[in-house]
Amino acid sequence: MASVAKDKDPKFMGSDVPPDAEEPREDRPSRPAGKGGFFTIHKPSQGRPTRIATGCGAALLIGLTVHFLYTQVPTWFFTPAEQFPTALKVWNGIVVASALGLTILAWRLINKPDHAEFLIATDSEMKKVNWTSRKELWGSTKVVIGFMLFIAAVLFVVDLVFHWIFYLMSVLKFAPLGA
């Protein structure tokens, strides 16, 4: 009976350790001691191209937002601008603070562990993609451009036919091309 219990115990199966012995554990902390904080990068050696591309996209959005705030919003509220120089200085401070705040937010979102893991996984999946060769790409491009020109010609002819029909029905006052 004892041998049957040993065979059925999942702790004992496949090992020579008795079932009542403690299993070895890794006693590593989840974060290295002395590291961590706002400006640390989660797994810095992984997913670098994806993180850089995401950062460039965030920088573009931040730049466009700041440009919009700087050029468009004062004309809505501070007209004419010469009468309110102090208000414009305050507005410029608000724009700079917004740029700084958006940059810090983007940094945090890109380096937050959950988001960083997603970017790392995206980078690893992009490495698995089977990219087309230059020859296949040119062939596909020629097919697409040819098909678009064909569809444009067909739609042009259909448009001329309907133009003639509506002109003959006196719906349109102007004759089609070539009439």
Phi, psi and omega in degrees: 000324181293324180291328178292319179295322179294323182288330183273344183284122183294333179289331185268339184293129175076012178216163178262008181275131178297152185295336182272357179279148179286142178279145178291143180235157172271123180261056177259138173289158181292330176240141175297145181295136177086353179249163182119170181124183188290319187265013176276151181255125180287121181048069188295337183273359184245141175068027185300311181299321180292321178294320179295316179297320177295319177296320178294319176297318178295320179296321177296314178297318179295316179299316178293322178295315180295320178299317178298313180299320184286322186264325189263318187294320180299330180291338178282326189250331189245056181258132344285152188290333184291336183281341185232064181293326179293319179297323179291325176295319177296317180298320178298322176296321178295320180295316179295318178296322177296317179298316179296316180297318179293324178294316178296319178297316179297317178302314182294317182293323180289326185259003174295135187307318180296315180290322178296321177297321177297315179295323177295317179295322177298317179297318180292326177290325179294333177288339180273351184291139176267101183281145180285156178280169180297321180296315178296322180295316178296318179299315179294322180296318179297319179297316181295315180295318177298317179295320179296318178295320178298313180297321178298318179294317179298315180294326177296315179295316178299320178297318178296319179298313179294326178298315178297316181299313181289332176291318179291333177275001181065026174279321178257142183271338184256139180287152177293176180301140175079011181256000000 
